[in-house]
Amino acid sequence: MRKLALVALALAAGCRSLPFPDPQLEGEYGKALKKWTRSVTLYSGLETRAFARIVYLSPDFVESQARELSKLRAELPDQAAQTLEKMRQDYRQPSFFAVVYMPDKTANDWNQSDSVWRIALNLGFGEGGPDKVVRFEVPFNAELRALYPYLDEYSTAYQIRFPEPAAPQQSAGSTPISFTPTEAQVVIAGALGQMKFHWRLDGGPEEPSTGTAPAELKAPGTPKP
């Protein structure tokens, strides 16, 4: 009986474990990737409802990724300069790369216009939705896997782009406001819960990224008390 109880506990604990380990990030690019990645897990009891890693494609990170990409492609200096310029143009709007795992495949729909999730970015002047979401699925190509070692056969990936941030409108004749964001927050919220990802852009203290599932959400087949 005691042995059966231990097995049951081990199985229950396994429900909270993710099906893939954290990758080992090495070198300068690995440091940059780690610096700009935030992770959140949504649990309902012992069950994992969603797990997401989101990378903020900040100007600093884009430069690091461009160098890594040029290194992978063995580009000459002039080709590397072109790669950097192209990536700067591609990510001139606030952009993010997300690696997402959800057991409920019907909820893994961030790219759909009628998604069950609300996706928003706040850079200090209120929230706004994305203007483009691109979905990537298994099999991921070798270059994408090299740039984002978080990818695996269980995951879906999304590239999320938001419109250029704009300061609030001012009255005629007033002095224009210089807009330099100091923080970024991405909110992913829906019936399965809320995920909030935070980045501090000026080096100050950063609010932790968090995930909250509805208290009443239970695993399928779980009886109500």
PABATOR-497561 format. One line per 2 residues: number of its first residue (from 1); their letters; for each residue x, y, z of C-alpha. Coordinates in Angstrom, 1 decimal, padded with zeros to 4 digits. Each point is the difference from the previous one (the first is absolute). Example, Ala and Ser with C-alpha at 12.3 -4.5 7.8 and 13.67 -1.06 7.14 Angstrom:
2
1	as	012.3/-004.5/007.8 ~ 001.4/003.4/-000.7;
***
This chain:
225
1	mr	000.0/000.0/000.0 ~ 002.8/002.4/000.9;
3	kl	001.7/-000.8/-003.3 ~ -003.2/000.8/-001.9;
5	al	-000.3/003.3/001.8 ~ 003.6/001.0/-001.0;
7	va	-000.7/-000.9/-003.6 ~ -003.2/002.1/000.0;
9	la	002.0/003.0/001.5 ~ 002.6/-000.4/-002.7;
11	la	-002.6/000.0/-002.7 ~ -001.7/003.1/001.4;
13	ag	003.3/001.8/000.2 ~ 000.7/-000.9/-003.6;
15	cr	-003.1/001.9/-001.1 ~ 001.7/003.2/001.1;
17	sl	003.2/-000.8/-001.9 ~ 000.5/001.3/-003.5;
19	pf	000.7/-002.5/-002.8 ~ 003.2/001.7/-001.0;
21	pd	003.0/001.3/002.1 ~ 001.6/003.4/-000.1;
23	pq	002.6/000.2/-002.7 ~ 003.6/000.8/000.8;
25	le	000.7/003.5/-001.4 ~ 003.6/000.7/-000.7;
27	ge	002.2/002.8/-001.4 ~ -000.8/003.6/-000.5;
29	yg	-003.2/-000.7/-002.0 ~ -001.1/-002.4/002.8;
31	ka	000.4/002.7/002.5 ~ -002.0/002.5/-002.1;
33	lk	-002.8/-002.6/-000.6 ~ -000.2/-000.7/003.7;
35	kw	000.0/003.8/000.9 ~ -003.0/000.7/-002.3;
37	tr	-002.1/-003.2/000.7 ~ -002.8/-000.1/002.5;
39	sv	-001.9/-003.2/001.0 ~ -003.4/-000.6/001.5;
41	tl	-001.9/-003.2/000.9 ~ -003.8/-000.3/000.5;
43	ys	-001.0/-002.8/002.4 ~ -003.5/-001.2/000.9;
45	gl	000.6/-002.2/003.1 ~ 002.6/-002.5/-001.1;
47	et	-000.6/000.4/-003.7 ~ 002.1/002.3/-002.3;
49	ra	-002.4/002.1/-002.0 ~ 002.5/002.0/-001.9;
51	fa	003.7/000.8/-000.1 ~ 001.5/002.8/-002.0;
53	ri	003.5/001.5/-000.5 ~ -000.1/003.4/-001.7;
55	vy	003.1/001.7/-001.4 ~ -000.1/003.8/-000.3;
57	ls	001.7/000.8/-003.4 ~ 001.5/003.2/001.4;
59	pd	002.5/002.0/-002.1 ~ 002.9/-001.4/002.2;
61	fv	-001.3/-003.6/-000.4 ~ -000.5/000.5/-003.8;
63	es	003.7/001.0/-000.3 ~ 001.1/-003.1/001.9;
65	qa	-002.2/-002.2/-002.1 ~ 001.2/001.5/-003.2;
67	re	003.6/-000.7/001.0 ~ -000.9/-003.6/000.9;
69	ls	-001.9/-000.5/-003.3 ~ 003.0/001.4/-002.0;
71	kl	002.3/-002.3/001.9 ~ -002.2/-003.1/-000.8;
73	ra	-000.1/001.0/-003.6 ~ 003.8/000.8/-000.1;
75	el	-000.8/003.4/-001.5 ~ 002.7/002.5/-001.1;
77	pd	000.0/003.4/001.7 ~ -002.0/001.7/-002.8;
79	qa	-002.6/-002.8/000.1 ~ -000.2/000.2/003.8;
81	aq	-000.7/003.7/-000.2 ~ -002.8/-000.6/-002.4;
83	tl	-001.5/-002.7/002.3 ~ 000.1/002.4/002.9;
85	ek	-001.6/002.8/-002.0 ~ -002.8/-002.3/-001.2;
87	mr	-000.7/-001.3/003.5 ~ -000.1/003.5/001.4;
89	qd	-002.6/000.9/-002.7 ~ -002.0/-003.3/000.6;
91	yr	-000.2/000.7/003.8 ~ -000.2/003.8/000.1;
93	qp	-003.5/-000.4/001.5 ~ -000.3/-001.6/003.4;
95	sf	000.3/-003.8/-000.7 ~ 000.1/-003.2/002.1;
97	fa	000.7/-003.7/-000.6 ~ -002.0/-002.4/002.1;
99	vv	000.4/-003.7/000.5 ~ -003.2/-001.5/001.4;
101	ym	-001.1/-003.3/001.3 ~ -003.7/-000.7/000.7;
103	pd	-001.6/-003.5/000.5 ~ -003.3/001.5/-001.3;
105	kt	000.8/000.4/-003.7 ~ -003.2/001.9/-000.6;
107	an	001.3/002.8/002.3 ~ 003.3/000.3/-001.8;
109	dw	-001.3/002.5/-002.6 ~ 001.8/003.3/000.6;
111	nq	000.2/000.6/-003.8 ~ -003.7/-000.2/-000.5;
113	sd	-002.1/003.2/-000.2 ~ -002.6/-001.6/002.2;
115	sv	002.6/-001.5/002.5 ~ -001.2/-001.0/003.4;
117	wr	002.8/002.2/001.4 ~ 000.4/003.7/000.2;
119	ia	003.5/001.1/-000.9 ~ 001.2/003.5/000.9;
121	ln	003.1/002.1/000.5 ~ 000.4/002.9/002.4;
123	lg	003.0/002.3/-000.4 ~ -001.2/002.6/002.4;
125	fg	-002.9/001.6/-001.8 ~ -002.7/-002.7/000.2;
127	eg	-000.5/-003.4/-001.6 ~ -000.2/-000.7/-003.7;
129	gp	-000.5/-003.2/-002.0 ~ 002.4/-001.5/-002.6;
131	dk	-000.2/000.9/-003.7 ~ 001.6/-003.3/-001.1;
133	vv	000.4/-003.5/001.5 ~ 001.8/-002.7/-001.9;
135	rf	-000.2/-003.6/001.1 ~ 002.8/-002.6/-000.3;
137	ev	-000.5/-003.7/000.6 ~ 001.9/-003.3/000.0;
139	pf	002.2/-000.7/-001.9 ~ 002.0/003.2/000.8;
141	na	002.9/000.6/-002.3 ~ 003.6/-000.3/001.2;
143	el	000.6/003.7/000.0 ~ -003.0/000.8/002.1;
145	ra	001.0/-002.8/002.5 ~ 003.5/001.4/000.2;
147	ly	-001.2/003.5/000.7 ~ -002.7/-001.1/002.5;
149	py	001.1/-003.3/001.7 ~ -003.2/000.1/002.1;
151	ld	-001.8/-001.6/-003.0 ~ -000.9/-003.6/000.1;
153	ey	-002.5/-002.5/-001.4 ~ -002.6/001.0/002.7;
155	st	000.0/003.7/-000.7 ~ -001.6/002.5/-002.4;
157	ay	001.8/003.3/-000.7 ~ -001.4/003.4/-000.8;
159	qi	001.6/003.3/-001.2 ~ -002.1/002.9/001.3;
161	rf	000.3/003.5/-001.3 ~ -001.6/003.1/001.4;
163	pe	-000.5/003.4/-001.5 ~ 002.5/002.8/000.7;
165	pa	-000.6/001.5/003.4 ~ -001.5/003.5/000.0;
167	ap	-000.1/002.6/002.8 ~ -003.5/001.3/001.0;
169	qq	-001.4/002.7/-002.2 ~ 000.7/003.6/001.2;
171	sa	-001.9/003.2/-000.3 ~ 001.0/002.4/-002.7;
173	gs	003.1/002.1/000.7 ~ 001.3/-002.2/002.8;
175	tp	003.5/-001.3/000.1 ~ 000.4/-003.5/-001.6;
177	is	000.7/-002.8/002.5 ~ 003.1/-002.0/-000.5;
179	ft	-001.0/-003.7/000.2 ~ 002.6/-002.4/001.4;
181	pt	-001.5/-003.1/001.6 ~ 001.6/-001.2/003.2;
183	ea	-002.2/-003.1/000.4 ~ -001.8/-002.5/-002.2;
185	qv	-002.8/-002.3/001.0 ~ -001.6/-002.7/-002.2;
187	vi	-003.4/-001.3/001.2 ~ -001.4/-003.4/-001.2;
189	ag	-003.4/-000.5/001.6 ~ -003.0/-002.3/-000.6;
191	al	-002.2/-002.7/001.5 ~ 003.0/-002.1/001.1;
193	gq	001.6/002.8/001.9 ~ 002.2/003.1/-000.2;
195	mk	003.7/000.2/-000.9 ~ 001.9/003.2/000.5;
197	fh	003.5/000.4/-001.2 ~ 002.1/003.0/001.2;
199	wr	003.2/001.6/-001.3 ~ 001.8/002.9/001.5;
201	ld	001.7/002.0/-002.8 ~ 002.0/002.5/002.0;
203	gg	001.8/-002.4/002.4 ~ -002.2/000.8/003.0;
205	pe	-001.7/-002.6/002.2 ~ -002.4/-002.3/-002.0;
207	ep	-003.4/-001.3/001.0 ~ -000.1/-003.8/-000.1;
209	st	-001.8/-001.7/-002.9 ~ -003.1/-001.8/001.3;
211	gt	-002.6/-002.6/-000.9 ~ -003.5/-000.3/001.6;
213	ap	-002.6/-002.6/-000.8 ~ -003.6/000.4/001.1;
215	ae	-000.6/-001.6/003.4 ~ -003.1/-001.9/-001.3;
217	lk	001.8/-001.5/-002.9 ~ 000.4/-003.8/000.5;
219	ap	001.4/-002.9/-001.9 ~ -002.5/-001.8/-002.2;
221	gt	-001.9/-002.6/002.0 ~ 000.9/001.5/003.3;
223	pk	-003.2/000.0/002.2 ~ -001.0/003.3/001.7;
225	p	000.1/000.0/003.8;
***
